[in-house]
Amino acid sequence: MRILHTSDWHLGRQLHRVPLIDEQHRFLRFLVDTVREHRVDAVAVAGDVFDRAIPPLDAIDLFNEVLEELADLRVPLVMISGNHDSPRRLGVNARLIERAGIHLRTAVDDCARPAVLHDDHGPVAFYGLPYLEPGLFQAHFAADKPSHQAVLGAAMDQVRADLATRPGTRSVVLAHAFVTGAEPSDSERDITAGGVPSVSASVFDGIDYVALGHLHRCQKITERIRYSGSPLAYSFSEADHPKAMWLIDLDAQARLTAQRIPCPVPRTLARLTGTLDALRTEPEHTEHESSWLHITLTDPDRPHMAMERLKERFPHTLKLSFTAGHHTSDESYSTRVNGRSDHDITLGFVEHVTNVPATAPERDLLSEGLESVRVQAAAREAR
């Protein structure tokens, strides 16, 4: 069976307030063309279809368009909800549209209910595990603690139990999680729970292929466990990440071959550093005149109307930072907190306000508060 693995479309997302709906439309046209050209048997979308729980109408229209085109091609699609999606909204009419070959797995009760597809060699069971917020689903799975490892492990136990009743059936699991050993980017939403956001790859033991979503870098964890990554760069930390999908072939004995399918690049992202005058005049930067740019100016003083003057040469400059020598006081807030967890940022705020590091009880209290807010937010989006 030939499977096209993609994820993290984030339909409706913007890049520094620039709408990306046209670029996302171009990607989905490419996806449909790839399905047709490579004679794909099934498409697997591993979550974060939309960028937020209530997506804009043009994102919904784009989603409906690609579903209709895949249905017209009679190519089954298996899709799960991610931590950005509203499971209830994404899963509206799931049982009805399953008749058209579109298998939405957004409900926790459906984790062990596979979409069973067939090729010339027999059945392939596709199990869809939507994003499982530990604080919400610990009790459902009777997991021993509210952690990603415990909850996802319990869900996978149900998957393996169902698979054991299907002898000779090859297996694919779609999941939305941070697997240990993977490389994150700046544009993924923090899913830390209990201080540990990741799960071990061993939680997926016994599965022929695991199609992962959540992290935006296309990467291989093991031969059978892979992230497709996002089809577009959604932060400047992804400027050097080649965007791609995985074309996976499972033969009769579940032997796997994988091919990386590069995604189209609508506009390159780049980061430039230098003085205002040098950036405006040096010929070496000509190749970036049409790029989306994050520019850092090194002038000892902030130049007057710096952004306007830069845009005369680089009209697609999206972000401007300043640095005076090695001083960091001019760094933006987002730059200072980049790569830090919510807990670390909160602790830093406490120390900044009180001029005293948080005590152990205060750290624990902040952790409990953040976890409570996370669970409440996840519960609202699940409605």
C-alpha positions as YAML, in Angstrom:
chain: A
units: angstrom
residues:
- id: 1
  name: MET
  ca: [0.00, 0.00, 0.00]
- id: 2
  name: ARG
  ca: [1.27, 3.45, -0.91]
- id: 3
  name: ILE
  ca: [0.63, 6.09, 1.77]
- id: 4
  name: LEU
  ca: [1.21, 9.83, 1.60]
- id: 5
  name: HIS
  ca: [2.03, 11.10, 5.10]
- id: 6
  name: THR
  ca: [1.51, 14.81, 5.82]
- id: 7
  name: SER
  ca: [0.59, 16.89, 8.86]
- id: 8
  name: ASP
  ca: [0.51, 20.32, 10.48]
- id: 9
  name: TRP
  ca: [-1.21, 22.21, 7.68]
- id: 10
  name: HIS
  ca: [-2.25, 24.94, 10.16]
- id: 11
  name: LEU
  ca: [-4.83, 26.28, 7.71]
- id: 12
  name: GLY
  ca: [-5.55, 29.92, 8.50]
- id: 13
  name: ARG
  ca: [-2.14, 30.63, 10.00]
- id: 14
  name: GLN
  ca: [-0.26, 33.87, 9.45]
- id: 15
  name: LEU
  ca: [3.46, 34.57, 9.39]
- id: 16
  name: HIS
  ca: [4.11, 37.76, 11.34]
- id: 17
  name: ARG
  ca: [0.61, 38.97, 10.41]
- id: 18
  name: VAL
  ca: [0.97, 38.05, 6.75]
- id: 19
  name: PRO
  ca: [-1.88, 35.69, 5.70]
- id: 20
  name: LEU
  ca: [-0.65, 32.42, 4.19]
- id: 21
  name: ILE
  ca: [-3.93, 31.16, 2.76]
- id: 22
  name: ASP
  ca: [-2.72, 31.48, -0.86]
- id: 23
  name: GLU
  ca: [0.48, 29.58, -0.07]
- id: 24
  name: GLN
  ca: [-1.54, 26.90, 1.74]
- id: 25
  name: HIS
  ca: [-3.84, 26.62, -1.25]
- id: 26
  name: ARG
  ca: [-0.80, 26.11, -3.47]
- id: 27
  name: PHE
  ca: [0.45, 23.34, -1.18]
- id: 28
  name: LEU
  ca: [-2.87, 21.50, -1.20]
- id: 29
  name: ARG
  ca: [-2.97, 21.70, -5.00]
- id: 30
  name: PHE
  ca: [0.49, 20.12, -4.94]
- id: 31
  name: LEU
  ca: [-0.73, 17.43, -2.52]
- id: 32
  name: VAL
  ca: [-3.61, 16.46, -4.82]
- id: 33
  name: ASP
  ca: [-1.27, 16.43, -7.82]
- id: 34
  name: THR
  ca: [1.14, 14.20, -5.88]
- id: 35
  name: VAL
  ca: [-1.66, 11.79, -5.03]
- id: 36
  name: ARG
  ca: [-2.56, 11.57, -8.68]
- id: 37
  name: GLU
  ca: [1.00, 11.38, -10.05]
- id: 38
  name: HIS
  ca: [2.27, 8.76, -7.60]
- id: 39
  name: ARG
  ca: [-0.95, 6.75, -7.53]
- id: 40
  name: VAL
  ca: [-1.28, 7.05, -3.78]
- id: 41
  name: ASP
  ca: [-3.60, 4.56, -2.10]
- id: 42
  name: ALA
  ca: [-4.25, 6.54, 1.11]
- id: 43
  name: VAL
  ca: [-3.46, 9.95, 2.60]
- id: 44
  name: ALA
  ca: [-2.59, 10.20, 6.31]
- id: 45
  name: VAL
  ca: [-2.86, 13.63, 7.97]
- id: 46
  name: ALA
  ca: [-1.41, 13.58, 11.49]
- id: 47
  name: GLY
  ca: [-3.15, 16.54, 13.09]
- id: 48
  name: ASP
  ca: [-3.11, 20.35, 13.34]
- id: 49
  name: VAL
  ca: [-5.24, 20.66, 10.25]
- id: 50
  name: PHE
  ca: [-6.29, 24.15, 11.34]
- id: 51
  name: ASP
  ca: [-4.26, 26.71, 13.24]
- id: 52
  name: ARG
  ca: [-6.86, 27.39, 15.87]
- id: 53
  name: ALA
  ca: [-10.00, 25.87, 17.32]
- id: 54
  name: ILE
  ca: [-12.31, 28.25, 15.44]
- id: 55
  name: PRO
  ca: [-10.67, 28.68, 12.02]
- id: 56
  name: PRO
  ca: [-11.46, 31.51, 9.59]
- id: 57
  name: LEU
  ca: [-13.94, 30.80, 6.82]
- id: 58
  name: ASP
  ca: [-11.35, 30.85, 4.02]
- id: 59
  name: ALA
  ca: [-9.45, 28.09, 5.85]
- id: 60
  name: ILE
  ca: [-12.63, 26.02, 6.14]
- id: 61
  name: ASP
  ca: [-13.34, 26.53, 2.44]
- id: 62
  name: LEU
  ca: [-9.83, 25.34, 1.59]
- id: 63
  name: PHE
  ca: [-10.27, 22.28, 3.82]
- id: 64
  name: ASN
  ca: [-13.55, 21.38, 2.16]
- id: 65
  name: GLU
  ca: [-12.02, 21.81, -1.29]
- id: 66
  name: VAL
  ca: [-9.21, 19.32, -0.70]
- id: 67
  name: LEU
  ca: [-11.61, 16.78, 0.85]
- id: 68
  name: GLU
  ca: [-13.84, 16.99, -2.19]
- id: 69
  name: GLU
  ca: [-10.93, 16.53, -4.60]
- id: 70
  name: LEU
  ca: [-9.60, 13.48, -2.77]
- id: 71
  name: ALA
  ca: [-13.11, 12.03, -2.64]
- id: 72
  name: ASP
  ca: [-13.43, 12.57, -6.40]
- id: 73
  name: LEU
  ca: [-10.15, 10.68, -6.89]
- id: 74
  name: ARG
  ca: [-11.54, 7.90, -4.63]
- id: 75
  name: VAL
  ca: [-8.41, 8.08, -2.48]
- id: 76
  name: PRO
  ca: [-9.17, 7.40, 1.20]
- id: 77
  name: LEU
  ca: [-8.01, 9.96, 3.73]
- id: 78
  name: VAL
  ca: [-7.32, 9.29, 7.41]
- id: 79
  name: MET
  ca: [-7.02, 12.39, 9.57]
- id: 80
  name: ILE
  ca: [-6.64, 13.10, 13.29]
- id: 81
  name: SER
  ca: [-7.03, 16.28, 15.31]
- id: 82
  name: GLY
  ca: [-3.97, 17.96, 16.81]
- id: 83
  name: ASN
  ca: [-3.46, 20.25, 19.76]
- id: 84
  name: HIS
  ca: [-4.41, 23.31, 17.64]
- id: 85
  name: ASP
  ca: [-7.66, 21.77, 16.39]
- id: 86
  name: SER
  ca: [-11.05, 21.59, 18.03]
- id: 87
  name: PRO
  ca: [-11.82, 17.84, 18.00]
- id: 88
  name: ARG
  ca: [-15.57, 18.39, 18.10]
- id: 89
  name: ARG
  ca: [-15.56, 20.88, 15.23]
- id: 90
  name: LEU
  ca: [-13.13, 18.95, 13.06]
- id: 91
  name: GLY
  ca: [-15.08, 15.76, 13.68]
- id: 92
  name: VAL
  ca: [-18.50, 17.13, 12.73]
- id: 93
  name: ASN
  ca: [-20.35, 14.57, 10.57]
- id: 94
  name: ALA
  ca: [-17.36, 12.19, 10.78]
- id: 95
  name: ARG
  ca: [-19.52, 9.06, 10.59]
- id: 96
  name: LEU
  ca: [-21.40, 10.45, 7.60]
- id: 97
  name: ILE
  ca: [-18.42, 11.49, 5.48]
- id: 98
  name: GLU
  ca: [-16.67, 8.20, 6.26]
- id: 99
  name: ARG
  ca: [-18.91, 6.79, 3.52]
- id: 100
  name: ALA
  ca: [-16.93, 8.98, 1.09]
- id: 101
  name: GLY
  ca: [-13.64, 7.49, 2.27]
- id: 102
  name: ILE
  ca: [-12.75, 10.32, 4.65]
- id: 103
  name: HIS
  ca: [-11.92, 8.84, 8.03]
- id: 104
  name: LEU
  ca: [-11.76, 11.51, 10.75]
- id: 105
  name: ARG
  ca: [-10.45, 10.32, 14.11]
- id: 106
  name: THR
  ca: [-11.01, 13.13, 16.60]
- id: 107
  name: ALA
  ca: [-12.82, 11.34, 19.45]
- id: 108
  name: VAL
  ca: [-10.95, 9.49, 22.17]
- id: 109
  name: ASP
  ca: [-13.41, 6.60, 21.93]
- id: 110
  name: ASP
  ca: [-12.24, 5.94, 18.36]
- id: 111
  name: CYS
  ca: [-8.56, 5.34, 19.15]
- id: 112
  name: ALA
  ca: [-8.93, 1.58, 18.77]
- id: 113
  name: ARG
  ca: [-11.47, 1.78, 15.92]
- id: 114
  name: PRO
  ca: [-9.35, 1.54, 12.79]
- id: 115
  name: ALA
  ca: [-10.14, 2.55, 9.27]
- id: 116
  name: VAL
  ca: [-9.45, -0.74, 7.49]
- id: 117
  name: LEU
  ca: [-8.30, -0.21, 3.92]
- id: 118
  name: HIS
  ca: [-7.38, -2.90, 1.39]
- id: 119
  name: ASP
  ca: [-4.88, -3.35, -1.40]
- id: 120
  name: ASP
  ca: [-3.86, -6.37, -3.49]
- id: 121
  name: HIS
  ca: [-2.06, -7.88, -0.48]
- id: 122
  name: GLY
  ca: [-4.89, -7.62, 2.03]
- id: 123
  name: PRO
  ca: [-6.03, -5.27, 4.82]
- id: 124
  name: VAL
  ca: [-4.19, -2.37, 6.42]
- id: 125
  name: ALA
  ca: [-5.61, -1.02, 9.69]
- id: 126
  name: PHE
  ca: [-5.17, 2.74, 10.18]
- id: 127
  name: TYR
  ca: [-5.50, 3.77, 13.83]
- id: 128
  name: GLY
  ca: [-5.94, 7.49, 14.50]
- id: 129
  name: LEU
  ca: [-4.90, 8.80, 17.92]
- id: 130
  name: PRO
  ca: [-5.95, 12.45, 18.21]
- id: 131
  name: TYR
  ca: [-3.95, 14.73, 20.48]
- id: 132
  name: LEU
  ca: [-4.55, 13.36, 23.98]
- id: 133
  name: GLU
  ca: [-4.26, 16.04, 26.67]
- id: 134
  name: PRO
  ca: [-3.07, 14.02, 29.70]
- id: 135
  name: GLY
  ca: [-5.07, 15.95, 32.28]
- id: 136
  name: LEU
  ca: [-8.29, 15.33, 30.36]
- id: 137
  name: PHE
  ca: [-7.84, 11.68, 29.43]
- id: 138
  name: GLN
  ca: [-5.94, 10.06, 32.29]
- id: 139
  name: ALA
  ca: [-9.17, 8.77, 33.83]
- id: 140
  name: HIS
  ca: [-10.56, 7.61, 30.46]
- id: 141
  name: PHE
  ca: [-7.57, 5.34, 29.87]
- id: 142
  name: ALA
  ca: [-7.07, 4.50, 33.56]
- id: 143
  name: ALA
  ca: [-3.47, 5.68, 33.12]
- id: 144
  name: ASP
  ca: [-1.30, 5.60, 36.22]
- id: 145
  name: LYS
  ca: [-0.48, 9.35, 36.01]
- id: 146
  name: PRO
  ca: [-1.40, 12.42, 33.91]
- id: 147
  name: SER
  ca: [1.60, 12.33, 31.59]
- id: 148
  name: HIS
  ca: [1.92, 12.05, 27.82]
- id: 149
  name: GLN
  ca: [3.84, 8.80, 28.18]
- id: 150
  name: ALA
  ca: [1.22, 7.18, 30.41]
- id: 151
  name: VAL
  ca: [-1.86, 8.31, 28.45]
- id: 152
  name: LEU
  ca: [-0.47, 7.64, 24.98]
- id: 153
  name: GLY
  ca: [0.91, 4.31, 26.21]
- id: 154
  name: ALA
  ca: [-2.52, 3.29, 27.47]
- id: 155
  name: ALA
  ca: [-4.11, 4.30, 24.16]
- id: 156
  name: MET
  ca: [-1.53, 2.23, 22.29]
- id: 157
  name: ASP
  ca: [-2.30, -0.77, 24.50]
- id: 158
  name: GLN
  ca: [-5.88, -0.56, 23.23]
- id: 159
  name: VAL
  ca: [-4.62, -0.32, 19.65]
- id: 160
  name: ARG
  ca: [-2.43, -3.43, 20.04]
- id: 161
  name: ALA
  ca: [-5.31, -5.31, 21.66]
- id: 162
  name: ASP
  ca: [-7.55, -4.58, 18.68]
- id: 163
  name: LEU
  ca: [-4.78, -5.39, 16.20]
- id: 164
  name: ALA
  ca: [-4.29, -8.78, 17.87]
- id: 165
  name: THR
  ca: [-7.83, -9.69, 16.78]
- id: 166
  name: ARG
  ca: [-6.90, -9.05, 13.13]
- id: 167
  name: PRO
  ca: [-4.30, -11.64, 12.15]
- id: 168
  name: GLY
  ca: [-2.41, -10.88, 8.96]
- id: 169
  name: THR
  ca: [-3.37, -7.21, 9.04]
- id: 170
  name: ARG
  ca: [-0.68, -4.59, 8.49]
- id: 171
  name: SER
  ca: [-0.89, -1.54, 10.75]
- id: 172
  name: VAL
  ca: [-0.46, 2.23, 10.59]
- id: 173
  name: VAL
  ca: [-0.85, 4.59, 13.55]
- id: 174
  name: LEU
  ca: [-1.37, 8.35, 13.26]
- id: 175
  name: ALA
  ca: [-0.43, 10.26, 16.42]
- id: 176
  name: HIS
  ca: [0.16, 13.85, 17.46]
- id: 177
  name: ALA
  ca: [2.94, 14.02, 20.05]
- id: 178
  name: PHE
  ca: [6.53, 14.95, 20.81]
- id: 179
  name: VAL
  ca: [8.58, 11.75, 20.56]
- id: 180
  name: THR
  ca: [11.93, 11.62, 22.34]
- id: 181
  name: GLY
  ca: [14.85, 12.21, 20.00]
- id: 182
  name: ALA
  ca: [12.99, 14.52, 17.63]
- id: 183
  name: GLU
  ca: [14.05, 18.11, 16.89]
- id: 184
  name: PRO
  ca: [11.47, 20.86, 17.56]
- id: 185
  name: SER
  ca: [11.08, 24.33, 16.02]
- id: 186
  name: ASP
  ca: [9.95, 27.66, 17.43]
- id: 187
  name: SER
  ca: [6.49, 27.50, 15.88]
- id: 188
  name: GLU
  ca: [5.01, 24.52, 17.75]
- id: 189
  name: ARG
  ca: [2.75, 25.18, 20.71]
- id: 190
  name: ASP
  ca: [4.20, 23.93, 24.01]
- id: 191
  name: ILE
  ca: [2.46, 20.72, 25.13]
- id: 192
  name: THR
  ca: [4.46, 20.20, 28.33]
- id: 193
  name: ALA
  ca: [2.51, 18.20, 30.91]
- id: 194
  name: GLY
  ca: [3.96, 17.40, 34.29]
- id: 195
  name: GLY
  ca: [7.21, 18.97, 33.06]
- id: 196
  name: VAL
  ca: [7.73, 16.18, 30.50]
- id: 197
  name: PRO
  ca: [6.40, 16.90, 27.00]
- id: 198
  name: SER
  ca: [7.81, 13.86, 25.20]
- id: 199
  name: VAL
  ca: [7.08, 10.15, 24.89]
- id: 200
  name: SER
  ca: [9.50, 7.37, 24.06]
- id: 201
  name: ALA
  ca: [9.46, 5.76, 20.63]
- id: 202
  name: SER
  ca: [8.94, 2.38, 22.30]
- id: 203
  name: VAL
  ca: [5.32, 3.32, 23.01]
- id: 204
  name: PHE
  ca: [4.65, 2.48, 19.34]
- id: 205
  name: ASP
  ca: [6.22, -1.00, 19.42]
- id: 206
  name: GLY
  ca: [4.52, -3.54, 17.16]
- id: 207
  name: ILE
  ca: [3.24, -1.06, 14.56]
- id: 208
  name: ASP
  ca: [4.35, -1.25, 10.94]
- id: 209
  name: TYR
  ca: [4.35, 2.51, 10.35]
- id: 210
  name: VAL
  ca: [3.78, 5.49, 12.66]
- id: 211
  name: ALA
  ca: [2.80, 8.79, 10.98]
- id: 212
  name: LEU
  ca: [3.54, 11.56, 13.45]
- id: 213
  name: GLY
  ca: [2.43, 15.16, 13.66]
- id: 214
  name: HIS
  ca: [3.14, 18.14, 15.93]
- id: 215
  name: LEU
  ca: [6.80, 18.91, 15.20]
- id: 216
  name: HIS
  ca: [7.36, 21.01, 12.09]
- id: 217
  name: ARG
  ca: [10.65, 19.50, 10.92]
- id: 218
  name: CYS
  ca: [10.45, 16.58, 8.47]
- id: 219
  name: GLN
  ca: [12.49, 13.86, 10.19]
- id: 220
  name: LYS
  ca: [12.95, 10.18, 10.87]
- id: 221
  name: ILE
  ca: [12.91, 8.86, 14.44]
- id: 222
  name: THR
  ca: [13.31, 5.24, 13.38]
- id: 223
  name: GLU
  ca: [12.79, 3.57, 10.04]
- id: 224
  name: ARG
  ca: [9.12, 3.04, 10.94]
- id: 225
  name: ILE
  ca: [8.45, 6.22, 12.96]
- id: 226
  name: ARG
  ca: [8.56, 9.56, 11.12]
- id: 227
  name: TYR
  ca: [7.40, 13.16, 11.23]
- id: 228
  name: SER
  ca: [6.32, 14.72, 7.96]
- id: 229
  name: GLY
  ca: [6.60, 18.21, 9.43]
- id: 230
  name: SER
  ca: [4.64, 21.24, 8.29]
- id: 231
  name: PRO
  ca: [4.34, 21.91, 4.55]
- id: 232
  name: LEU
  ca: [5.31, 25.58, 5.01]
- id: 233
  name: ALA
  ca: [7.76, 27.34, 7.29]
- id: 234
  name: TYR
  ca: [5.83, 28.98, 10.11]
- id: 235
  name: SER
  ca: [8.75, 30.65, 11.90]
- id: 236
  name: PHE
  ca: [12.20, 31.91, 11.01]
- id: 237
  name: SER
  ca: [13.69, 29.02, 12.98]
- id: 238
  name: GLU
  ca: [12.47, 26.86, 10.07]
- id: 239
  name: ALA
  ca: [14.26, 28.92, 7.42]
- id: 240
  name: ASP
  ca: [16.72, 26.10, 6.76]
- id: 241
  name: HIS
  ca: [14.25, 23.22, 7.15]
- id: 242
  name: PRO
  ca: [13.44, 21.49, 3.83]
- id: 243
  name: LYS
  ca: [9.66, 21.01, 3.81]
- id: 244
  name: ALA
  ca: [8.40, 17.65, 2.60]
- id: 245
  name: MET
  ca: [5.90, 14.80, 2.81]
- id: 246
  name: TRP
  ca: [6.69, 11.10, 3.16]
- id: 247
  name: LEU
  ca: [5.66, 8.62, 0.47]
- id: 248
  name: ILE
  ca: [5.51, 5.27, 2.27]
- id: 249
  name: ASP
  ca: [5.18, 1.86, 0.63]
- id: 250
  name: LEU
  ca: [4.17, -1.16, 2.71]
- id: 251
  name: ASP
  ca: [4.52, -4.46, 0.88]
- id: 252
  name: ALA
  ca: [2.72, -7.73, 1.63]
- id: 253
  name: GLN
  ca: [5.14, -8.53, 4.48]
- id: 254
  name: ALA
  ca: [4.97, -4.95, 5.84]
- id: 255
  name: ARG
  ca: [8.47, -4.19, 4.59]
- id: 256
  name: LEU
  ca: [8.75, -0.44, 4.33]
- id: 257
  name: THR
  ca: [10.32, 1.90, 1.81]
- id: 258
  name: ALA
  ca: [10.16, 5.68, 2.19]
- id: 259
  name: GLN
  ca: [10.62, 8.55, -0.23]
- id: 260
  name: ARG
  ca: [10.78, 12.21, 0.75]
- id: 261
  name: ILE
  ca: [8.57, 14.40, -1.49]
- id: 262
  name: PRO
  ca: [9.76, 18.05, -1.30]
- id: 263
  name: CYS
  ca: [6.99, 20.63, -0.92]
- id: 264
  name: PRO
  ca: [6.90, 23.76, -3.08]
- id: 265
  name: VAL
  ca: [8.56, 26.85, -1.57]
- id: 266
  name: PRO
  ca: [6.32, 29.87, -2.24]
- id: 267
  name: ARG
  ca: [8.85, 32.33, -0.84]
- id: 268
  name: THR
  ca: [12.11, 31.63, 0.94]
- id: 269
  name: LEU
  ca: [12.72, 32.71, 4.55]
- id: 270
  name: ALA
  ca: [16.06, 34.16, 5.57]
- id: 271
  name: ARG
  ca: [17.77, 36.03, 8.39]
- id: 272
  name: LEU
  ca: [20.15, 38.88, 7.64]
- id: 273
  name: THR
  ca: [22.43, 40.74, 10.04]
- id: 274
  name: GLY
  ca: [24.39, 43.94, 9.48]
- id: 275
  name: THR
  ca: [24.26, 47.70, 9.55]
- id: 276
  name: LEU
  ca: [21.44, 49.49, 7.79]
- id: 277
  name: ASP
  ca: [23.70, 51.02, 5.15]
- id: 278
  name: ALA
  ca: [25.46, 47.73, 4.40]
- id: 279
  name: LEU
  ca: [22.22, 45.81, 4.04]
- id: 280
  name: ARG
  ca: [20.75, 48.43, 1.74]
- id: 281
  name: THR
  ca: [23.75, 48.48, -0.60]
- id: 282
  name: GLU
  ca: [25.81, 45.27, -0.52]
- id: 283
  name: PRO
  ca: [25.24, 43.15, -3.65]
- id: 284
  name: GLU
  ca: [25.61, 39.84, -1.77]
- id: 285
  name: HIS
  ca: [22.07, 40.24, -0.44]
- id: 286
  name: THR
  ca: [20.45, 40.51, -3.88]
- id: 287
  name: GLU
  ca: [19.16, 36.93, -3.71]
- id: 288
  name: HIS
  ca: [17.05, 37.83, -0.68]
- id: 289
  name: GLU
  ca: [15.26, 40.83, -2.15]
- id: 290
  name: SER
  ca: [12.12, 38.74, -2.65]
- id: 291
  name: SER
  ca: [12.44, 36.67, 0.56]
- id: 292
  name: TRP
  ca: [10.50, 36.93, 3.80]
- id: 293
  name: LEU
  ca: [13.14, 38.35, 6.12]
- id: 294
  name: HIS
  ca: [14.06, 38.72, 9.76]
- id: 295
  name: ILE
  ca: [16.68, 41.45, 9.82]
- id: 296
  name: THR
  ca: [18.90, 42.26, 12.79]
- id: 297
  name: LEU
  ca: [20.59, 45.65, 12.67]
- id: 298
  name: THR
  ca: [23.99, 46.05, 14.33]
- id: 299
  name: ASP
  ca: [24.20, 49.87, 14.17]
- id: 300
  name: PRO
  ca: [25.40, 51.32, 17.48]
- id: 301
  name: ASP
  ca: [22.29, 53.52, 17.53]
- id: 302
  name: ARG
  ca: [18.86, 52.73, 16.17]
- id: 303
  name: PRO
  ca: [18.56, 54.26, 12.68]
- id: 304
  name: HIS
  ca: [15.62, 56.56, 11.98]
- id: 305
  name: MET
  ca: [12.74, 54.84, 10.08]
- id: 306
  name: ALA
  ca: [14.79, 51.65, 9.80]
- id: 307
  name: MET
  ca: [11.94, 49.39, 8.66]
- id: 308
  name: GLU
  ca: [10.74, 51.78, 5.98]
- id: 309
  name: ARG
  ca: [14.25, 52.24, 4.60]
- id: 310
  name: LEU
  ca: [14.92, 48.49, 4.58]
- id: 311
  name: LYS
  ca: [11.68, 47.81, 2.74]
- id: 312
  name: GLU
  ca: [12.85, 49.98, -0.14]
- id: 313
  name: ARG
  ca: [15.16, 47.08, -1.01]
- id: 314
  name: PHE
  ca: [13.56, 44.21, 0.90]
- id: 315
  name: PRO
  ca: [9.78, 44.75, 0.62]
- id: 316
  name: HIS
  ca: [8.97, 41.46, 2.38]
- id: 317
  name: THR
  ca: [10.81, 42.20, 5.63]
- id: 318
  name: LEU
  ca: [8.58, 40.86, 8.39]
- id: 319
  name: LYS
  ca: [10.64, 41.19, 11.54]
- id: 320
  name: LEU
  ca: [13.23, 43.72, 12.67]
- id: 321
  name: SER
  ca: [15.57, 43.35, 15.64]
- id: 322
  name: PHE
  ca: [18.34, 45.50, 16.99]
- id: 323
  name: THR
  ca: [21.57, 44.74, 18.74]
- id: 324
  name: ALA
  ca: [24.22, 47.17, 19.98]
- id: 325
  name: GLY
  ca: [27.41, 45.16, 20.29]
- id: 326
  name: HIS
  ca: [26.70, 42.35, 22.75]
- id: 327
  name: HIS
  ca: [23.96, 44.17, 24.64]
- id: 328
  name: THR
  ca: [20.63, 42.35, 24.65]
- id: 329
  name: SER
  ca: [18.41, 45.06, 26.17]
- id: 330
  name: ASP
  ca: [16.95, 45.80, 22.73]
- id: 331
  name: GLU
  ca: [15.93, 42.21, 22.08]
- id: 332
  name: SER
  ca: [12.23, 41.66, 21.64]
- id: 333
  name: TYR
  ca: [10.28, 39.80, 24.30]
- id: 334
  name: SER
  ca: [9.67, 36.91, 21.90]
- id: 335
  name: THR
  ca: [13.43, 36.63, 21.31]
- id: 336
  name: ARG
  ca: [14.19, 36.53, 25.03]
- id: 337
  name: VAL
  ca: [11.65, 33.79, 25.74]
- id: 338
  name: ASN
  ca: [12.32, 31.78, 22.59]
- id: 339
  name: GLY
  ca: [12.78, 28.09, 23.38]
- id: 340
  name: ARG
  ca: [11.69, 28.41, 27.02]
- id: 341
  name: SER
  ca: [8.77, 26.51, 28.51]
- id: 342
  name: ASP
  ca: [5.75, 28.27, 30.01]
- id: 343
  name: HIS
  ca: [6.98, 27.25, 33.46]
- id: 344
  name: ASP
  ca: [10.44, 28.72, 32.89]
- id: 345
  name: ILE
  ca: [8.96, 31.98, 31.56]
- id: 346
  name: THR
  ca: [6.69, 32.26, 34.62]
- id: 347
  name: LEU
  ca: [9.56, 31.61, 37.00]
- id: 348
  name: GLY
  ca: [11.59, 34.27, 35.21]
- id: 349
  name: PHE
  ca: [8.76, 36.74, 35.62]
- id: 350
  name: VAL
  ca: [8.52, 36.04, 39.34]
- id: 351
  name: GLU
  ca: [12.25, 36.59, 39.77]
- id: 352
  name: HIS
  ca: [12.13, 39.77, 37.68]
- id: 353
  name: VAL
  ca: [9.30, 41.25, 39.78]
- id: 354
  name: THR
  ca: [10.51, 40.17, 43.23]
- id: 355
  name: ASN
  ca: [14.26, 40.15, 42.54]
- id: 356
  name: VAL
  ca: [14.29, 36.79, 44.35]
- id: 357
  name: PRO
  ca: [14.25, 33.32, 42.72]
- id: 358
  name: ALA
  ca: [11.06, 31.33, 43.33]
- id: 359
  name: THR
  ca: [11.17, 28.86, 46.18]
- id: 360
  name: ALA
  ca: [10.48, 25.16, 45.69]
- id: 361
  name: PRO
  ca: [6.86, 25.45, 46.96]
- id: 362
  name: GLU
  ca: [6.32, 28.45, 44.68]
- id: 363
  name: ARG
  ca: [7.70, 26.52, 41.70]
- id: 364
  name: ASP
  ca: [5.34, 23.64, 42.46]
- id: 365
  name: LEU
  ca: [2.37, 26.00, 42.83]
- id: 366
  name: LEU
  ca: [3.14, 27.68, 39.52]
- id: 367
  name: SER
  ca: [3.43, 24.29, 37.85]
- id: 368
  name: GLU
  ca: [0.03, 23.23, 39.21]
- id: 369
  name: GLY
  ca: [-1.53, 26.50, 38.08]
- id: 370
  name: LEU
  ca: [-0.15, 26.23, 34.55]
- id: 371
  name: GLU
  ca: [-1.32, 22.64, 34.27]
- id: 372
  name: SER
  ca: [-4.81, 23.62, 35.44]
- id: 373
  name: VAL
  ca: [-4.99, 26.39, 32.83]
- id: 374
  name: ARG
  ca: [-3.79, 23.98, 30.13]
- id: 375
  name: VAL
  ca: [-6.43, 21.39, 30.99]
- id: 376
  name: GLN
  ca: [-9.19, 24.02, 31.08]
- id: 377
  name: ALA
  ca: [-8.13, 25.38, 27.69]
- id: 378
  name: ALA
  ca: [-8.00, 21.87, 26.20]
- id: 379
  name: ALA
  ca: [-11.45, 21.13, 27.62]
- id: 380
  name: ARG
  ca: [-12.89, 24.27, 25.99]
- id: 381
  name: GLU
  ca: [-11.40, 23.36, 22.61]
- id: 382
  name: ALA
  ca: [-12.73, 19.80, 22.93]
- id: 383
  name: ARG
  ca: [-16.32, 21.04, 23.15]
...
